Structure formats: structure tokens, C-alpha cells
Amino acid sequence: MGSVAQPSDPVTTLAAWPAQPFEFHSRDTLFSALLKAMHRHGRRGKGQIEDMRPGRYSYGDLLKISLALGRLACKISEPGEHVGVFMPNMVSTVGLIFGLAAFRRVPCLLNYTSGPEITQNACETARIRTVLTSREFLAKANLGETLQGLKDVRIVYLEDLRHRFGWLDKLWLMGFALWWPSLAVPKGEPEAPAVVLFTSGTEGRPKAVVLSHRAILADIAQIRQAFPFTEQDRFLNVLPIFHSFGLTAGALLPLIAGCPLLLYTSPLHYKNIVELVGRHRSTVIFGTSAFLNQYARHAQPENLRSLRYVIAGAEKLAESVRQMWQEKFGIEVFEGYGATEMAPVLSVNLPGANHPGTVGQLLPGIEARLVAVPGIASGGELHVRGPNMMSGYYRYEAPGVLEPPHSALGPGWHNMGDVVEIDPEGFVSIVGRLRRFAKVAGEMVCLELTEAIARAASGEAMHAALNVPDTGRGEAIVLFTTDSELTREQLAAAARGLGYPELALPRRIQVVPGLPVLGSGKVDYLKLSKLAHT
């Protein structure tokens, strides 16, 4: 329940939401948490984790992979060094992350869909001197050119590195490390960097986000306290591990919780994914609204019969997508919300407490404040803090220099950049991203209203809106759409039906064959902005 802020607040605060009770005093690191999960759920049981290669791996198998890869990484890197990881969703990638972190190297998960320029920027921002990848992966994904042009970065292929695992290493692994793993690696620090991730860069140059072991494990604990996952649940993770949603919720949570996990290499193989759900008898899948839309269109009810929890995040869930899953399969979609800076989950709808149109209630331990925004009548800009908070940013302008979290409310707060409303029950509704408002004729107009109008007028097509300068009205709205027949008259009729203001209608409609998307599934508004200004 919100409480009115005091006049002494440093900014105009509408209300504050104290954190729900949450006890988290873990001294674990990712590696020690993996060891505890292995002890709880058994070293030898097959099928804990698998990918598209033949074979199913137990906790003991994953431990062996992690120790071996971590030992090999020590041959090419120094303690504390930032090491780039340019790998797909595979068991070996997960093992590499655990192994690097166990030996006090910091895995920096590079977005292999972003292209050479952004990859170079990421390496410079996080001061990455060495990138680990696979020749086989680069060949299959046709990504060789992305890495070939990198400057001042050494590319190390796992296939080549494997030959450096000598007989002394094998003796260490088989005779000691597998049996006393906590003694085989340096003592870890919960506040040390566990991974570095990169923001999606939808509206500018990506930032490097440093997440500690504490932040990631706290978010996993918060999710598990709120959401009723059990050891009987079977996760299918198709979201890329370089994305925080795919890493924390999709890969690490099931391993820590003892749930079987199947990794798939791309969320774009719609038909393969819905068939995998049926074959794997998956009960949990995560996706963006755009991905869930495609899975529903490619699936028959028998494909998805095993699913218990379909959880949407990373972008606003379209009402048409939610309805399609409900009507076609009888499956609820639970929408959540978060940010890479918060490791990433902040809120989620729950079984028995699912309020469509909202992103659920804040997770236990999350404290929130709404700050008034001039020109926007309802809601306020969301500032949050909690145990899952990042350690800070590395910025391109100051490579490798940690900038701790800070907002207008002071140190330790993060400004989400979103305008939200929170109802008396604590359910959060996203009004819009503050950067995604247009000032049209002196009024602040949320661009997501324009997109909602377009979806109402043309539900089968894809739509994205953005603002451009306009000499007469300050700014104008451009709608990009894949519907070549969409007219402004149709949009006006849809706006009237929704009760949305005429100011939210686009000044210009631009037809495109498809919307550019990032590897995370979000629309790439930066590319659209370049199109709008050409």
C-alpha cells in the first residue's frame, strides 16, 4: 500500500511502497549455490540440463564441465579479468559461466546478434581483452565476420583450448576437484561481480551492467518466494543467455531450484519450439509478447498441453496475444516486468492473482517510489531499490570504471525510466517509457497508446511508433507497420473505440516488410529512428 511522501523528499514524490518481507542473508556465490543444489538434488541423476546435442547431463556432469572450463580459462586470463563469452544457449555455455565465476574471472555475455560495431563497443566498455567462443558455433550461425573485425581483442576458440587440458589438469579434476570442489576453487565473495551484461540499446549506445553474485541469487530467491515453481516443473529456455531474463529466470533459476532444464539456441524457430514443448513435456516457458504470439500461431493444443506457466516479459504483453493463448489453449499468460539493472525481475502476476493489463505486484524485498513527471497527469516515474540491485554501470565514456546506482532519490536507487501506476492492491501498470513520450501540440502523448491503437485496428500485423521533430506541433508521431492497407481512418475509428485521444494518432504511416528486433526480442527503435529520419 502506498504512503504519501513527506515534503522533505528531494523530489516531488507521489507515493512510496515499502518492501514486502524478504529475508536474504546468503553468503553464496553462483558456484557455491550450484554445489548446494547438487547436494540437495543428487549428483548423478541424469536429465538435469540438456541442449540440442545428444545427451542429458546431471549436476555432477555440469560440475565437471564447469571445473574443466574454469581451469582452462585460468591459462589465458588473470584473476578479476573480464572475459567475453560469445556463445549460444548450450550446456557448455552455462558451464563456462559457472567455471569463470568460480575462478574469479568475470564472464561478460556478449550479444552475438548485435553486429561488429556494438560488439566492439561492448568490449571497450567492459575492458574485455579476451573473448571465448566456438568455431562450430560461428560457422553454423555465420557470425565469423562479427569477431574478425574486433580491435585489441584476442579470440580464443574452445576447440583449441581443449587441447591444453593436460594430464596434470586431468589428475587435478578427477582425483581432487570433483570430490572437494569447494576446496578446488578460490573462496568467492558474494559482492564480487558474477557477470557483466549489456543493456539492449534500443534507444542508444548499450551500457555494461555489473551484477554481483548476491544480486542474481537474491532475484532467484525473490522469484521462488513469489512464484509457485516446484521440483516437478520442467523449464524450456529459448531466450538467449546474454539477456538477463534468459540468464537469471531461464537458466540459473531452474538449476538452483532443482528443475530439469532444456536449452534451445534461438527463440525464432517457432515450429521447432512448440514441438519441443510437447516432446520435453515442458511446464514452464518464458517469452516476449512477439515470440509468444508466434508460438501460439504455430502450435496446436496438443503441442502445449503440458505447460503450466507461460511468463511474458521484456516488452508489453499485447492483449490479443493473451487472449489467443487463453482461447486457443486455455492457458493463462503471466506478465512480469524488470530490468537488467535489477537482475532482472521486479514484479510478476501470479496464479490466483493475475490482473491482465498489469505486470503484477512487486517481488518481496523491492522498495518503490513514484516521482511526479511534469506534463503527465497519471502515475509517476518509477524508482526502485532492493537486494537484487546491480553493483553499477560501466559506460563507454569511462570504460571499466564502476558507476554505482544512483537516482534523484539518492544513492542505491535506480530510475527505471518508466511511468507507472500502482493500484491499492499493489499491482503495477506501465503507462509508458518516459523516453517513449511525444510532446504533440504541447501535450505529452505515450507512444505505446499509438501502438495499442494500431494493434486494435490491425491485430495480425506488427506495429511500432516513435516521435520525430515537427516544426508546427513540436513533435509528430510516425507509425511503422507491416500492414500495407492500414489507413489513418481505421486508426481513428480504433482510437474512438478505445477511448484514446486523437493526439495519439500518427501523423505519418510508414509501411515496412518487418520490424527490426534485437536478440532479446524487443523492437529495435534505434534502427527505426534512422529510418524515420531518412
N, C-alpha and C positions, 0 to 999 in steps of 0.2 A: 504494500500500500504506500502511496507517495506521501511525502510530508513537505509542507511549504518551506522553502529556503528562507534563511534569515537575511535581513538587509545587509549584513556584513559580508555576504558572499562576494567574491572578487568579480563576478559577472552576474548578469541577470539570470537567475536560475528559477525555473518554473517549479520543479519538484525534485525530490531525491528519493531513491528506492534503496533502503538498506538491504544488505545481502541476506539471503536465506541461510540458515545454519549450515555450515560445512566445515568439518574437521579434516585438515590435511597437514600432517606433520612428517611426511615421508622423507627419509634421507636417501632414497633410492636414486639411481641413475637408470637410463634406459637398459643398460646391460644387467644391472642387478635386479631390475624388475623382471627382465626376461628369465633370469635364473630362478627367481621366486615362482614365476608362473610354471616353469618346468618342474620344480619340486612339488607344486600343488597338483598339477595335472598329469604328471608322469613323463619320464624321459623318453620312453620307447614307443609310445602309441603312434602309429602311422596316421597320416592324413591331417596333421595339424595345419600344415600350409602346403600349397601346391600352386603351380602355374601351368602354362600351356605345354611345357615339356613333359615327357613321360616321368612318372614317379610322384610319390607323395612323401612328405618329409615330416618327421617327428620333431619335438623340441630338441632332442639330442642331435638330430641331423642339422637343425638350424644353428645350434650352438657350435657344432664342428665347423660349419661354413663360416660363421662369424669370427671364430678364433683364427681360422686359417687366413681369411682375407684381412683381418686386422693385423696379423703378424706380417703378412706380405706388405701391407701399407706402411709398416714401420721401416721397411727397407728403402722407401722412396720419399719419406716425409719426416718432419720433425714434430715432437710434441707441441700441441697448440696450433699446428698449421691448419689452414683452411684448404681442404681438398675438394675439388669439384667432382661431382658424381653425375655422369651423363648416361643414365641407364633407364630402361623401361621397367614396368611392373613385373618383376621376376623375384623368385626366392633369393637368388644371388644378390640382387639389389638390396633387399631387406637385410640379408646377412652382412653386406658391406656397410650399411648404415650402423648396425649394431657393433660391428667389428671396429670401424673407425672411431666411434664414440667410446668404446671400451678402452682403446689405447690412446685416448686423449687427443685424437685428431678430430677436426670438426667437419663433418660431411656437409657440403654446400650443394643442394639439389638443384641442378640446372634444368631449365625448361627446354627440352630438345625440340619443341615445336616453334620456338620464338625466332629462329634465324640467327645468322652470324653476328649482326650488329648488336643485338640485345644480349647475346651470349658473351660477347667481348665486354660490353658494359658491366655485366654481372661479375665477370672475372676481375675486372678492375675495381669495382666497388667493394668486393669482399676480399681483395688481395689474394686471389687464387693463382697459385703458380703451377699446380699440377691438376690435371683432370683425368679421372679414371673412367674408362668406357670399354666397349667391346667391339672388336672388328665385325663380328657376326651381326650385332645389332645395327651398327652403322650401315652395313651392306643391305640388310633386309629393309631398313627404314629409309634408305637412300639419303643419309644425313652426313656423308663424308665431308661435303663442302662446308658444312656449318663449323666444323672444328679445324679444317685445314687452314683457314684464314686467321686463326687466333694468334695474337701477338703476345710474346713474352709469357707463353703458357706451354708447359710440357704435356703432351698427350701420352698417357700410359694405357696400354691395352691389357685387359685382364688375361687374355690368352697368352701374351708374352710374359706377364708377371708370374703366371703359374709355374713356369719352369725354374723360378728362383726359390721355390719351396724345397729346400734340400733335406738331406737325411737327418740333420740335427733338428730342423724345424719339425719334421715328422715325429721324431722321438719326443720332442717337447710337447707336441699336440697329443699324441696317443698315450704317452706314458705319464703325463702330468696335467696338462691344461684341461683336458676333457673331464678329469676327475676332481680337480680342485680349481675350477675356473675363476673363482673369486680371488684366488692367490696368484693366478697366472697373468692378471692384468693389473695395471696401477689402480690405486684407490681412487674412486671417482668422487666428484663434487657435484651435488645437486644443482648448485647455482652456475656451474660452468656451462658454456654453450654446448648444446646437444646437436643442433642442426642450424644451418642458415638456409632460409627460404627466400624467395624473391616475389614481391608483390606483382600482380598480374600486369600492371602497366596499361590498364585500359584507357587512362586519360593522361599519361605522362611517362617519364622515364621510371622504370621499376626501382624500388628500394630493396635493400637486403634487410631481412628481419631475422634477428638473432633470438632463437628460442632456447631456453635452458632446459635441462632435464626436469627440473621442478615444474616449469610451465606446462610441458607436454603431459607429464604424468598427472598433474593436477587436473588438467582438462579431461583426461581419460576418467579420472575418479569422479569428476563432476557429472560427466555424461552417464556413467554407470549408476550413480546415485539417483539420477533423474529418470533414466530410461530403463524399462524392464527387460534388458537382454539377459539371457541365461546361457549356460554352457551348451545347451541343445541347439542354439542358434548357429546357422551356417552363413558366413559372410561371403559375398561376391564383391570384390573391389575392382571396378573398372576405371575409377578416377585415378589420374596419374599421381604417383607418389611425390612428384615435385610440387604438387599443390597441397596446401595444408590440410584441406578436408580429406583428400585421398590418403595422406600420410597418417594423421592422428586417428581419424574415425575409421578409415578404410583398411589400414594395415596394422597399426600398432594396437589399437583398442582390442580387436579380436585376439591377438596374441597374448596380451596381458590378461584378458578375461577368460582364456581357455576355449575360445570358439574356433572351430575349423574355418580356414580362410583359403579362398581361391582367388588368385591374382590374374587379371586379364590385361592385355597390353594396350588396349585402346577403347575408349568409350564410344567410338564412332562406328564400330562393327555391330550395327543394331540387330541384325538377324542372328548372328552368332551368339550375342549376349543373351537374348531371350531363350535361345535353345540351351545355353549353358545353365541358366537358372533351373530349368527342368531337369537336366542331367545331374547337376550337382545337388539338387533339392535345396537350393539356397533359400534362406528365410529372411535375409537382410540384404538390401542393395541401396546404395547412395547414388544420387544423380542430380544434375541441374534440371531445370524445367525443360530446356530444349532437348536434353538427352532422354528424359522420361517421356516426353511427347513422342519421340521416335520409337522408343521401346514399345510403347502401347500400340503404335500403329503397325509394328511388325510382329506383334505377338498374338497368339491365340490363347484363350483362357487356360488350356491345359499346360501351356508353357510356364505360366506364372502361378500355378496353383499352390506351390509350396511357400510363397512369400508371405511373411507376417508383417514385416516392417519395410516400407518404402519411404526413404527420407530424402527430402529435397533441400538443397542449399546452394550457395554461391551466387544465385540470382533469384529474382522474384518468381514464385510459382504462379504460372498462368492458371486462372480459374478453369479454362477449357481443358487443361491437362489434368487438373484434379478431378474434374467431372468425368473425363474419359476413363481414368483408372477406376473410379467408383462404379460407373455404369457398365463398363465392358468386363471388368474382372471382379467387382465387389471388393476392391482393395482401397483402404484409406491411404492417402499420401500425407506424411507428417512433415510440415515445412519447418526448417530451422534457419538460423542466422548466426553469422560470426564474421571473423576477420583473421587473416594470417597473424596479425599482431596479438591475437588472443588465443592462439594455438589450436584451433580457431573458434570452437563452438561457444556461443554466448547464450543462445536460447533455442528451444525446440518445443514443438507441440508434442503431446504425449497421448498414448492410448487412453481413452476415457476423458481426456481434456484437450481435445483437438478443436481449435477455433479457426476454421478456414478464413483466409484473409489476413491472419496474423502469423507471426513467426514464433508463437508460443511464449512461455514465461522464461525469465532469466534463470540460468542454471544456479544451483546453490553456490554461494561464495562470491557471486557477482554483485558489485555495488554500482548503481547507475544514477546519473543526474541528467536532467533535461535543461538545456540552456536556450533561452528565447532567441529567436532569429528575427531581426527586423524585416518586415515585409511578408512574413509567413505567419498566418493567423493561428493555425492549429499545430500542436506539438512543439517540439524543440530539438535542438541538436544534441545527440546522444554522446555522453562522456561516460566511460566505464573504467573500473579497475577490479582486480581480483588476483587470485593466486596463479592463474594461467596467463598473466601478463608477460609479454616479451621482455627480454633484457634491454632491447633498444634497436635502433636502426644503424646500418651503415649506409651512408649516402654517397652518390657518385662524386659529389663535390668534395667529400672528405673521406677517401677510401680507408676502410679498416678502423675508423675512429667511431667508437660506440657512442651513440646519442641516446641517453636514457629516455624512457617515456615521460612525456610532459604535455599538458594541455593548459587551456586558460584557467582550469581549476587548480593547477599546481602540479608538482612532480608526482609521478606514479599514476597519473590519469592518462587515458587515451581517448582522443576525439575520434569517434567513428566516422564523422563526416556525413552522417545520415540524419535526416529529420524524421523523428518517430513520435508516435503517441503511445502511451501506456494506460490501459484502462484500469478501473478499480480492482480487478482481479489480477492485475499484473501482466496481462497479455500485451505483447509488443506489436504494433502495426507500423510498417515502414511507409512513411509519407513519400520519401524520395531522397536520393543522394543530393547533398547540398550543391555539389558541383553540377548536378543534373537538373538545375532550375534555370529557366529562361526568364529574363525580365522583358516582358512584352507590354508595350504601352504603359510602362510604369508599374505593372503588376507582376508578381513572382508566380510563374507557372511551372509546375512539375512536369518534366518531360515524360515521366512514367505514365502520367494521365494520357498523354498523346498516344503512347504505345498501347495503353489499355483500350482507348477508343478504336485504334486500328485493329486490334485483335477482335473486338466486338463486331466490327464491320467486315472483317475478313479473317476468320478463325483458322483457315487452312494455311495461310501464308505466314512468313516471318517479317517482323517489323522492328525498326529501331529509330528513335528520334534524337535529334541533337539541335543545338542552337547555333546560329551564325549572326554576325553583326548585321543590322538593318538601319539605314540612315533615317527612315521615317518613324520606326517604332522602337528603336533601341536594339532589340534583338528579334529575330524571326526563327520559327521552328521549321526544320526540314525533316520530313519523314522518309526514311529508306524502307522500301517494301519489295517483296518478291512477287506481289500481285500486280500484274500489268494492267488490270482492269479497274483497280481501285480509284475512286473519284473523291473529290472533296465533298460532294453532295452526300455520298454514302457515309463519309466520316461525320458530317454534320448531323445526319439522322441518328447515327450511333451515339454521338455525344448527347443529343437530346434524350435518348432512351436511358442513358446512364446518369443523366442529371449533371453532366460535366460542362464547364463554361466554354463558350465559343473561343475564348482566347487560347485554349489548349489545342485548337485545330492547327495543322501545319500550314504555313504559307506556301510551301513547295513540297511536291511529292516526287521522289526520285526512285525509279524502278531499277533494281539490281538483280542479277541472276541468283545471288545468295549473299547472306550476311557474313562478313569475316568474323571468325571466332578464334579465341585463344585456346590453348591446350586445356585450360580449366573448364571450357565450355561457355565462358562469358563472351558476350559480344565485344568485339574489338572496336571500341568507339574512337580510338586514335586513328585507325585506318579510315573509318567512316568520316572523321573530321577532315582528313586530307581530301577525300572525295568531294565533300560538301564545299570545299573552298577552291575546287578546280573549275 
